[in-house]
């Protein structure tokens, strides 16, 4: 089953890639078969930054942060699709690095990043979607986003 078919089955829509304004770095860098994806923030379907904003455990609930991480997964998919033309070329998810904007004392960080990991596994299945992962809490993240995630994937040439 193609990834497009999987998206239809799951009722998912691939958003526009994350909108950036004059950043001095690439969102996706390709080195041979490896794609390096810069940190992505939650986005809406049009690629604009999604809300809520704030610290998880204060202004943002863990459930809202989980949904933000799912939106980031969709944004990562959009960036990959734009870079290589088809998500079916993804051979393996290698690494996911999740950062959570935490309120003091909030330490339920891994369940937040599960929003991204769970969607990767739903869409790509365990053979392609299995990945290594880090999930860390941060004192601040850009623009006050609750979650930022970067990743590395291996593609078919």
C-alpha positions as CSV (number, residue, x, y, z in Angstrom):
1,X,0.0,0.0,0.0
2,X,1.4,3.4,-0.9
3,X,1.7,6.1,1.6
4,X,-0.9,8.2,-0.2
5,X,-3.3,5.3,0.2
6,X,-2.4,5.0,3.9
7,X,-3.1,8.7,4.3
8,X,-6.6,8.2,2.8
9,X,-7.3,5.2,5.0
10,X,-6.3,7.2,8.1
11,X,-8.2,10.3,7.0
12,X,-5.0,12.4,7.0
13,X,-4.1,15.4,4.8
14,X,-0.5,16.3,4.0
15,X,-0.1,20.0,4.8
16,X,1.9,22.5,3.0
17,X,5.6,22.5,4.1
18,X,6.4,24.7,7.0
19,X,6.6,28.4,6.1
20,X,9.9,30.0,6.8
21,X,11.1,33.5,6.2
22,X,14.7,33.9,5.1
23,X,16.2,31.3,7.4
24,X,20.0,30.9,7.0
25,X,19.7,27.1,6.9
26,X,17.9,24.4,5.0
27,X,14.8,22.6,6.4
28,X,16.0,19.4,4.6
29,X,19.5,18.5,3.7
30,X,20.3,15.4,1.6
31,X,23.6,13.5,1.9
32,X,23.4,10.4,-0.2
33,X,20.6,8.3,1.2
34,X,20.2,10.3,4.4
35,X,17.8,13.2,4.8
36,X,18.5,15.5,7.8
37,X,15.4,17.4,8.8
38,X,15.8,20.6,10.7
39,X,13.7,21.3,13.8
40,X,10.1,21.6,12.8
41,X,7.3,23.3,14.8
42,X,3.6,22.6,14.8
43,X,1.9,23.9,11.6
44,X,-1.6,24.2,10.2
45,X,-2.5,22.8,6.8
46,X,-1.3,26.0,5.0
47,X,2.2,25.6,6.6
48,X,1.7,28.5,9.1
49,X,2.6,28.0,12.8
50,X,-0.1,26.3,14.8
51,X,-1.3,27.2,18.2
52,X,-1.5,26.7,21.2
53,X,1.7,28.4,22.3
54,X,3.3,28.2,25.7
55,X,4.9,25.8,28.2
56,X,3.6,22.3,28.5
57,X,2.4,21.8,32.1
58,X,1.3,25.5,32.3
59,X,-0.4,27.1,29.3
60,X,-0.4,23.9,27.2
61,X,-1.8,20.6,28.4
62,X,0.1,17.4,27.7
63,X,-2.8,16.3,25.4
64,X,-2.5,19.5,23.4
65,X,1.3,19.0,23.2
66,X,0.8,15.5,22.0
67,X,-1.4,16.8,19.2
68,X,1.2,19.5,18.4
69,X,3.8,16.6,18.0
70,X,1.4,14.9,15.6
71,X,1.1,18.1,13.6
72,X,4.9,18.2,13.5
73,X,5.0,14.7,12.2
74,X,2.7,15.8,9.3
75,X,5.0,18.8,8.7
76,X,8.1,16.5,8.6
77,X,6.2,14.3,6.0
78,X,5.5,17.5,4.0
79,X,9.1,18.5,4.0
80,X,10.3,15.1,3.0
81,X,7.7,14.9,0.2
82,X,8.8,18.3,-1.1
83,X,12.4,17.3,-1.0
84,X,12.2,13.9,-2.7
85,X,8.8,13.9,-4.5
86,X,7.2,10.9,-2.7
87,X,7.0,9.6,0.8
88,X,7.1,6.1,-0.7
89,X,10.9,6.7,-1.2
90,X,11.4,6.6,2.6
91,X,13.3,3.4,3.4
92,X,13.7,3.9,7.1
93,X,13.1,6.5,9.9
94,X,16.4,6.6,11.7
95,X,16.2,9.2,14.5
96,X,13.6,11.5,16.0
97,X,14.8,14.2,18.4
98,X,12.0,15.9,20.3
99,X,12.2,19.0,22.4
100,X,9.4,20.1,24.7
101,X,9.0,23.6,26.1
102,X,8.4,22.6,29.7
103,X,7.0,24.5,32.7
104,X,9.1,24.0,35.9
105,X,8.5,20.5,37.3
106,X,6.9,19.1,34.2
107,X,8.7,15.8,33.3
108,X,6.2,13.8,31.3
109,X,8.2,14.5,28.2
110,X,8.3,11.2,26.4
111,X,4.4,10.9,26.1
112,X,4.4,14.3,24.4
113,X,6.9,13.2,21.7
114,X,4.9,10.0,21.3
115,X,2.5,12.2,19.3
116,X,5.1,12.2,16.5
117,X,6.4,8.7,17.0
118,X,2.9,7.2,17.0
119,X,2.0,8.9,13.7
120,X,5.2,7.8,12.0
121,X,4.5,4.2,13.0
122,X,0.8,4.5,12.0
123,X,1.7,5.8,8.5
124,X,4.9,3.9,7.7
125,X,4.4,0.8,9.8
126,X,6.9,-0.9,12.1
127,X,9.4,-1.9,9.5
128,X,10.0,1.5,8.0
129,X,8.7,3.7,10.8
130,X,10.7,2.2,13.7
131,X,13.3,4.8,14.9
132,X,15.6,5.8,17.7
133,X,14.5,8.7,19.7
134,X,15.4,11.3,22.3
135,X,12.9,13.4,24.1
136,X,14.1,16.3,26.2
137,X,12.7,19.3,28.1
138,X,13.8,22.8,27.3
139,X,13.4,26.0,29.2
140,X,12.4,27.8,26.0
141,X,11.7,27.1,22.4
142,X,11.5,29.5,19.4
143,X,8.3,31.6,19.2
144,X,7.0,30.0,22.4
145,X,6.0,26.8,20.6
146,X,5.3,23.8,22.9
147,X,7.2,21.3,20.8
148,X,10.0,21.2,18.2
149,X,11.2,18.0,16.5
150,X,14.0,17.2,14.1
151,X,14.6,13.9,12.4
152,X,16.8,11.8,10.1
153,X,15.5,9.4,7.5
154,X,17.0,7.0,5.0
155,X,15.6,7.1,1.4
156,X,15.7,4.9,-1.6
157,X,17.8,6.4,-4.4
